[in-house]
Amino acid sequence: MFRSLLQLCFLCIALQAALTSAAASTDRPPNIVIIYADDLGYGDLGCYGHPTIRTPNLDRMAAEGMRFTQFYSAAEVCTPSRAALLTGRYPIRSGMCHDQVRVLRNNSTGGLPDVEVTLAEQLKEQGYRTACIGKWHLGVWSNDPKHHPQHHGFDVHFGLPH
């Protein structure tokens, strides 16, 4: 577990370095696109060597941008792994991990706590506009609006709550 936290720290340092160097060389910071897919393996994309699955658009993005080749997820399912990616913390520390119910359901009452600082909130402080497209799965906002992605730093959300 220590190794995954250390690698997440390196990811944050790399992002900060990229932002700092880009800000020094141009007036606009670089675009950052994080594609987070459930059940997608490392070798399932052409840019990582899959011999038969064709992913030309993702391969082009990888060729033109920054590509990470070593990373560990904090959990094997969506709710805790998404919480860890957005906060940089183990999901158990934010209450987004449970030993019996691994993911939030449509009848769940909890969600990502207000006190958690997300990557989106940190990017907004640097002048970025942020968007979350797709499944949120960090709280059902029909039960409580404070669990909506826009309450956690995203300017725009288009997708499903769970």
MARNUSE-257320 format. One record per residue: z, x, y of N, C-alpha, C, O in turn. Coordinates in steps of 0.2 Angstrom, whole numbers, plus 2048, in hexadecimal, padded with zeros to 3 digits. Layout:
ZXYZXYZXYZXY ...
//
This chain:
8008047FA8008008008008048067FD80380B 80480A80680480E80C7FD81180D7FB812813 7F98128087F28158097EE81080D7EA812812 7EE80980B7EA80480F7EC8038167E880281A 7F38048177F580481E7F380A8227F1809828 7F380F81F7F18158227E98158247E7817829 7E581281F7DE8118207DD80C8267D880D82A 7E18078267E080282B7E28058327DE804837 7E780A8327E880D8397E281283B7E0812841 7DF8158367D98198377D381583A7D081783E 7D380F8377CE80A83A7CF8098417CA809845 7D58078437D780684A7D680C84E7D380B854 7D781184C7D68188507CF8198517CD81B856 7CB81884B7C481884C7C18138517BC815855 7C380D8517C08088557C280A85D7BE809861 7C880C85D7CB80E8647C78148677C581486D 7C58198627C181F8647BA81D8667B781F86B 7B78188627B18168647B081286A7AC81386E 7B580E86C7B680A8727B780F8787B380E87D 7BB8148777BC81987C7B681D87E7B481E884 7B38208797AD82487A7A782087D7A3822881 7A681987A7A181587D7A281388479E813888 7A98128867AA81088D7A98168917A7814897 7AA81C88F7A98228937A18238957A082589A 79D82189079682289079281D89378C81E895 79481789479181189679580C89A79B80C899 79280889D7968038A17997FD89C79E7FA89D 7957FC8977977F78927997FA88C7977FE889 79F7F78897A17F988379D7F787D7997F287E 79D7FA8777987F887279A7F286F7A07EF86F 7957EE86C7977E886879A7EA8627997EF85F 79F7E68607A37E78597A27E18557A37DB858 79F7E184F79E7DC84B7A27DE8447A07E3841 7A67DA8427AA7DA83C7A87D58387A97CF839 7A57D68327A37D182D7A87D28277A97D7824 7AB7CC8277B17CC8227AF7C681D7AF7C081F 7AD7C88177AB7C38127B07C380C7B27C8809 7B17BD80A7B57BC8047B17BE7FE7AB7BD7FD 7B47C17F97B17C37F27AB7C77F37A77C77EF 7AA7CB7F87A57D07F87A77D77F77AC7DA7FA 7A47DA7F27A67E07EF7A37E67F379D7E57F7 7A57EC7F37A37F27F779B7F37F57977F47F9 79A7F27EF7937F47EC78E7EE7EC7897EF7E9 7907E87EF78C7E37EF7867E27F57827DE7F5 7867E87F97817E87FE77C7EE7FD77E7F37FA 7767ED8007717F27FF7747F98027727FE800 7777F88087797FE80C77E80280877F80880A 7817FF8047868038007848047F97888067F4 77D8037F777A8067F17798017EC7778037E6 7797FA7ED7787F57E87707F67E676C7F57EB 76E7F67E07677F87DE7637F17DF75D7F27DF 7667EB7DE7617E57DE7637E07E375E7DC7E5 7697E07E676A7DB7EB7677DD7F27697E37F4 7637D97F57607DB7FB7647D88017657D2801 7667DD80576A7DA80B7677DE81176A7E2814 7607DD81375D7E18187607E081F7617E5823 7637DB8217667DA82876C7DE82876E7E182D 7717DD8237777E18237767E88227797EC825 7717EA81F76F7F181E76D7F482576F7FA826 7697F08287677F382F76D7F383476D7F8838 7717EE8347777EF83877B7F583677E7F883A 77C7F68307807FC82D77C803830780807831 77680382F77280983177280A83977281083B 77380583D77380584477A80684777B80884D 77F80484378680484678A80984278880E83F 79080884279680C83F797808838798802838 79780C83379980A82C79F80D82979F813829 7A38098277A980C8237A880C81C7A6807819 7AA8128197A98128127AF81380D7AF813807 7B58128107BB81280D7C080D8107C280E816 7C280880D7C68038107CA7FF80A7C67FE805 7D07FD80B7D37F98067D67F380A7D87F3810 7D57ED8067D87E78097DF7E68077E17E9802 7E37E380C7EA7E280B7EC7DD8067F17DD803 7E77D98047E87D47FF7E17D27FB7DC7D47FE 7E27CF7F67DB7CD7F27D97C67F47D37C47F1 7DC7C27F87DA7BC7FA7D97BB8027DC7BF805 7D67B68047D47B580B7DA7B58107DA7B9815 7DF7B180F7E47B08157E87B78167E77B981C 7EB7BA8117EE7C08137EA7C68157EC7CA819 7E47C68127DF7CC8147DD7CB81B7DC7D081F 7DB7C581D7D97C38247DE7C58297DD7C882E 7E47C38277EA7C482C7EB7CC82D7EC7CE832 7EA7CF8277EB7D78287E67DA82C7E77DE830 7E07D882B7DA7DA82F7DB7D98367DA7DE83A 7DD7D38387DE7D183F7E47D48427E47D5848 7E97D583F7EF7D88427F17DF8407F57E2844 7EE7E283B7EF7E98397F67E98367F97EF835 7F97E48347FF7E48307FF7E18297FA7DD828 8047E38258047E081F8057D881F8097D6824 8017D481C8027CD81D8097CA81B80A7C581E 80D7CD8178137CB8168187CB81C81C7C781D 8167D082181A7D08278197CB82C81D7CA830 8137C882B8117C28308127BC82C8107B682F 8147BC8268157B582380F7B282080F7AD81E 80A7B78208037B481D8027B68167FC7B7814 8077B78128077B980B80D7B58078127B680A 80B7B28028107AF7FE80F7B07F780A7B17F5 8157B17F38147B37EC8117AD7E780F7AE7E2 8117A77EA80F7A17E680879E7E880479D7E4 80879D7EF80279A7F27FF7A07F68017A17FB 7FA7A37F37F77A97F67F37A77FD7F27AC801 7F07A17FD7EC7A08037EF7998077F2795803 7EE79980D7EF7928107EB78D80E7E578E80D 7ED78780D7EA78180B7E977C8117EC77D816 7E57778107E47728157EA76E8177EB76B81C 7EF76E8137F676B8147FB77081680176E816 7F97768177FE77B81980177A8207FD777824 80777C82180977A82880A78182C80B781832 80A78782980A78D82D80479082F7FE78D82E 8047968327FE7998348007A08378067A2837 7FB7A383A7FD7AA83D8017A98438007A5847 8077AC84380C7AB84880A7AE84F8057B284F 80C7AA85480B7AC85B80C7B385D8087B6861 8117B685A8137BD85C80F7C285980F7C885B 80A7C18548067C58518007C78577FD7C2859 7FF7CD8587F97CF85C7F37D18587F37D5853 7EE7CD85A7E87CE8567E37D38597E37D485F 7DE7D58557D97D98577D57D685D7D37D9862 7D47CF85C7D07CC8617D47CC8687D17CD86D 7DB7CB8687DF7CC86E7DE7D38717DE7D3877 7DF7D886D7DE7DF86F7D77E08727D77E3878 7D27DD86F7CB7DE8727CA7DB8797C77DD87D 7CD7D58797CD7D18807D07D58857CE7D588B 7D67D88847D97DD8897D47E288B7D57E5891 7CF7E48877CA7E98897C47E688C7BF7EA88D 7C47E088D7BE7DC8917B97D988C7B47D788E 7BB7D98867B67D68817B77CF8817BC7CC882 7B17CC87F7B17C587D7B17C48757AD7C8872 7B57C08737B57C086B7B37B98687B47B486B 7B17BA8627AF7B385F7B17B48577B17BA854 7B37AF8547B47AE84D7B07A984A7B07A384C 7AB7AB8467A67A78437A87A683C7A87AB838 7A97A08397AA79F8327B179D8317B579A835 7B379E82B7BA79C8287C07A082C7C07A682C 7C479C82E7CA79F8327D07A182D7D17A682C 7D279C8297D779C8247DE79F8267E17A3821 7E079F82C7E67A282E7EA79C8317EF79E835 7E97968307ED7918327E978B8337E378B836 7EB7858327E877F8337EA77C83A7EF77A83B 7E577C83E7E777A8457E77738467E977084B 7E576F8417E67678427EE7668417F0761844 7F176A83E7F876983D7FC76C84480176A846 7F97728467FC77584C7F77798507F477E84D 7F57778567F077A85A7F178285B7ED78685C 7F778485A7F978B85B7F67908567F6796856 7F478C8507F079084B7E979184C7E6794847 7E678E8517DF78F8527DD7968547E1799857 7D77988527D579F8547D57A085B7D67A685D 7D379B85F7D379C8677DA79D8697DB7A086F 7DF79C8667E679D8687E87A48667EE7A7868 7E47A88627E57AF8607E07B48627DF7B985F 7DD7B28687D97B786B7D27B686B7CE7BA86E 7CF7B18677C87B08677C67AB86C7C97A686D 7C17AD86F7BE7A98757BA7A38727BA79D874 7B77A486C7B379F8697B479F8617B67A485E 7B579985E7B57988577B07938557B078E857 7AC7958507A879084D7A97918457A6796842 7AC78C8427AD78D83B7B27888397B478383C 7B57898337BA78582F7C17888307C178E830 7C67848307CD7868307CF7898297D378E829 7CC7878247CE78A81D7C87898187C978B813 
//
